[in-house]
Amino acid sequence: MCKICDHPKRKKIDAAIVRRTKYSTIFHQIIKSGNEETWIQAIKDHKRHGHVAEKIQKAQEVDDIQAGLELQACAQEIYVLCLNAAKDARQKDLRAFGGCIGPAIKVLEILNKGAPEEDSKPGIDLALQRMKDDRDARRANL
């Protein structure tokens, strides 16, 4: 018998688990009573045994995919801006290019890091690698 499955706030607990909320936070904000250690173990068991509601897990996966697509779109936009700056710099002053590319690279690095507990999505990594390869190919032709 699972204590979390029988809890009246199971859906909220499942949603918090999927959001990777700390178990102690789930206890203090949702469960709020009883022995904290016992409830934390119950949450761990609930997750380990696959009791988290499937719909909630699927919804989180959709959110993760959407976040990845948004990151990819942002990276593509930055890439296009940098490419245009490089073309302008080639025609005018190459020193201007350094001022454009540095901040753009920093933005990409920050966006790609995400939250520390999040796993990197292979699709995003592959897309970023393709954009890098395209950039390198274009540089070779400049």
C-alpha positions as a Markdown table, in Angstrom:
| # | Residue | x | y | z |
|---|---|---|---|---|
| 1 | Met | 0.0 | 0.0 | 0.0 |
| 2 | Cys | 1.4 | 3.4 | -1.1 |
| 3 | Lys | 0.9 | 6.3 | 1.3 |
| 4 | Ile | 1.2 | 8.8 | -1.5 |
| 5 | Cys | -1.3 | 7.0 | -3.8 |
| 6 | Asp | -3.8 | 7.1 | -0.9 |
| 7 | His | -3.1 | 10.8 | -0.1 |
| 8 | Pro | -5.9 | 13.3 | -0.9 |
| 9 | Lys | -3.4 | 15.6 | -2.5 |
| 10 | Arg | -1.8 | 13.0 | -4.6 |
| 11 | Lys | -2.1 | 15.0 | -7.9 |
| 12 | Lys | -0.3 | 17.9 | -6.3 |
| 13 | Ile | 2.4 | 15.6 | -4.9 |
| 14 | Asp | 2.9 | 13.9 | -8.3 |
| 15 | Ala | 3.1 | 17.3 | -10.1 |
| 16 | Ala | 5.8 | 18.4 | -7.6 |
| 17 | Ile | 7.8 | 15.2 | -8.1 |
| 18 | Val | 7.7 | 15.7 | -11.8 |
| 19 | Arg | 8.9 | 19.3 | -11.4 |
| 20 | Arg | 11.8 | 17.8 | -9.4 |
| 21 | Thr | 10.8 | 19.7 | -6.2 |
| 22 | Lys | 12.8 | 18.7 | -3.2 |
| 23 | Tyr | 11.1 | 16.0 | -1.2 |
| 24 | Ser | 11.3 | 18.1 | 2.0 |
| 25 | Thr | 9.6 | 21.0 | 0.2 |
| 26 | Ile | 6.8 | 18.6 | -0.9 |
| 27 | Phe | 6.4 | 17.6 | 2.7 |
| 28 | His | 6.3 | 21.1 | 4.1 |
| 29 | Gln | 4.2 | 22.7 | 1.3 |
| 30 | Ile | 1.7 | 19.9 | 0.5 |
| 31 | Ile | 1.6 | 17.2 | 3.1 |
| 32 | Lys | 2.3 | 19.5 | 6.1 |
| 33 | Ser | 1.8 | 16.9 | 8.9 |
| 34 | Gly | 3.2 | 13.7 | 10.3 |
| 35 | Asn | 6.8 | 12.5 | 10.4 |
| 36 | Glu | 8.8 | 14.2 | 7.8 |
| 37 | Glu | 11.3 | 11.3 | 7.3 |
| 38 | Thr | 8.5 | 8.8 | 6.9 |
| 39 | Trp | 6.7 | 10.9 | 4.3 |
| 40 | Ile | 10.0 | 11.6 | 2.4 |
| 41 | Gln | 10.6 | 7.9 | 2.2 |
| 42 | Ala | 7.0 | 7.4 | 1.1 |
| 43 | Ile | 7.6 | 9.9 | -1.7 |
| 44 | Lys | 10.8 | 8.2 | -2.8 |
| 45 | Asp | 9.0 | 4.8 | -2.8 |
| 46 | His | 6.1 | 6.3 | -4.7 |
| 47 | Lys | 8.4 | 7.6 | -7.4 |
| 48 | Arg | 10.7 | 4.5 | -7.5 |
| 49 | His | 7.8 | 2.1 | -8.0 |
| 50 | Gly | 6.4 | 4.1 | -10.9 |
| 51 | His | 3.3 | 5.4 | -9.2 |
| 52 | Val | 3.6 | 9.0 | -10.5 |
| 53 | Ala | 0.6 | 9.7 | -12.7 |
| 54 | Glu | 1.4 | 9.1 | -16.3 |
| 55 | Lys | -0.5 | 12.2 | -17.6 |
| 56 | Ile | 1.6 | 14.4 | -15.4 |
| 57 | Gln | 4.8 | 12.9 | -16.6 |
| 58 | Lys | 3.7 | 13.3 | -20.2 |
| 59 | Ala | 2.8 | 16.9 | -19.6 |
| 60 | Gln | 6.3 | 17.6 | -18.2 |
| 61 | Glu | 7.9 | 15.9 | -21.2 |
| 62 | Val | 5.9 | 18.2 | -23.5 |
| 63 | Asp | 7.0 | 21.2 | -21.4 |
| 64 | Asp | 10.7 | 20.0 | -21.7 |
| 65 | Ile | 10.4 | 19.6 | -25.5 |
| 66 | Gln | 8.8 | 23.1 | -25.8 |
| 67 | Ala | 11.7 | 24.6 | -23.7 |
| 68 | Gly | 14.2 | 22.9 | -26.0 |
| 69 | Leu | 12.5 | 24.2 | -29.1 |
| 70 | Glu | 12.5 | 27.7 | -27.7 |
| 71 | Leu | 16.2 | 27.4 | -26.9 |
| 72 | Gln | 16.9 | 26.1 | -30.4 |
| 73 | Ala | 15.0 | 29.1 | -31.9 |
| 74 | Cys | 16.9 | 31.5 | -29.8 |
| 75 | Ala | 20.2 | 29.9 | -30.7 |
| 76 | Gln | 19.3 | 30.1 | -34.4 |
| 77 | Glu | 18.4 | 33.8 | -34.1 |
| 78 | Ile | 21.7 | 34.6 | -32.4 |
| 79 | Tyr | 23.5 | 32.6 | -35.1 |
| 80 | Val | 21.9 | 34.6 | -37.8 |
| 81 | Leu | 22.7 | 37.9 | -36.1 |
| 82 | Cys | 26.3 | 36.9 | -35.7 |
| 83 | Leu | 26.5 | 35.8 | -39.3 |
| 84 | Asn | 25.2 | 39.1 | -40.4 |
| 85 | Ala | 27.6 | 41.0 | -38.1 |
| 86 | Ala | 30.4 | 38.9 | -39.6 |
| 87 | Lys | 29.4 | 39.9 | -43.1 |
| 88 | Asp | 29.3 | 43.5 | -42.2 |
| 89 | Ala | 32.7 | 43.3 | -40.4 |
| 90 | Arg | 34.3 | 41.6 | -43.4 |
| 91 | Gln | 33.3 | 44.6 | -45.5 |
| 92 | Lys | 34.1 | 47.3 | -43.0 |
| 93 | Asp | 36.0 | 46.6 | -39.7 |
| 94 | Leu | 36.8 | 43.2 | -38.3 |
| 95 | Arg | 37.2 | 44.6 | -34.8 |
| 96 | Ala | 33.5 | 45.2 | -34.7 |
| 97 | Phe | 32.9 | 41.5 | -35.0 |
| 98 | Gly | 34.5 | 40.7 | -31.7 |
| 99 | Gly | 32.1 | 43.0 | -29.9 |
| 100 | Cys | 29.1 | 41.3 | -31.5 |
| 101 | Ile | 30.1 | 37.7 | -31.1 |
| 102 | Gly | 31.3 | 37.6 | -27.5 |
| 103 | Pro | 28.0 | 38.5 | -25.9 |
| 104 | Ala | 26.1 | 36.2 | -28.2 |
| 105 | Ile | 28.2 | 33.3 | -27.3 |
| 106 | Lys | 27.7 | 34.1 | -23.6 |
| 107 | Val | 23.9 | 34.1 | -24.0 |
| 108 | Leu | 24.1 | 30.7 | -25.7 |
| 109 | Glu | 26.2 | 29.3 | -22.9 |
| 110 | Ile | 23.8 | 30.5 | -20.3 |
| 111 | Leu | 20.7 | 29.2 | -22.1 |
| 112 | Asn | 22.3 | 25.9 | -22.7 |
| 113 | Lys | 23.1 | 25.3 | -19.0 |
| 114 | Gly | 19.5 | 25.3 | -17.8 |
| 115 | Ala | 18.7 | 24.3 | -14.3 |
| 116 | Pro | 21.5 | 22.2 | -12.7 |
| 117 | Glu | 19.3 | 19.2 | -12.2 |
| 118 | Glu | 18.0 | 19.1 | -15.8 |
| 119 | Asp | 19.5 | 16.6 | -18.2 |
| 120 | Ser | 20.7 | 17.9 | -21.5 |
| 121 | Lys | 18.4 | 16.9 | -24.3 |
| 122 | Pro | 20.2 | 15.0 | -27.2 |
| 123 | Gly | 17.9 | 16.8 | -29.8 |
| 124 | Ile | 19.0 | 20.2 | -28.7 |
| 125 | Asp | 22.7 | 19.1 | -28.6 |
| 126 | Leu | 22.4 | 17.7 | -32.1 |
| 127 | Ala | 20.7 | 20.9 | -33.4 |
| 128 | Leu | 23.3 | 23.1 | -31.9 |
| 129 | Gln | 26.1 | 20.9 | -33.3 |
| 130 | Arg | 24.5 | 21.2 | -36.8 |
| 131 | Met | 24.4 | 25.0 | -36.5 |
| 132 | Lys | 28.0 | 25.0 | -35.4 |
| 133 | Asp | 29.0 | 22.8 | -38.4 |
| 134 | Asp | 27.0 | 25.1 | -40.7 |
| 135 | Arg | 28.8 | 28.2 | -39.2 |
| 136 | Asp | 32.2 | 26.5 | -39.6 |
| 137 | Ala | 31.4 | 25.7 | -43.3 |
| 138 | Arg | 30.4 | 29.3 | -43.9 |
| 139 | Arg | 33.5 | 30.6 | -42.3 |
| 140 | Ala | 35.6 | 28.4 | -44.6 |
| 141 | Asn | 33.9 | 30.1 | -47.5 |
| 142 | Leu | 34.3 | 33.7 | -46.2 |
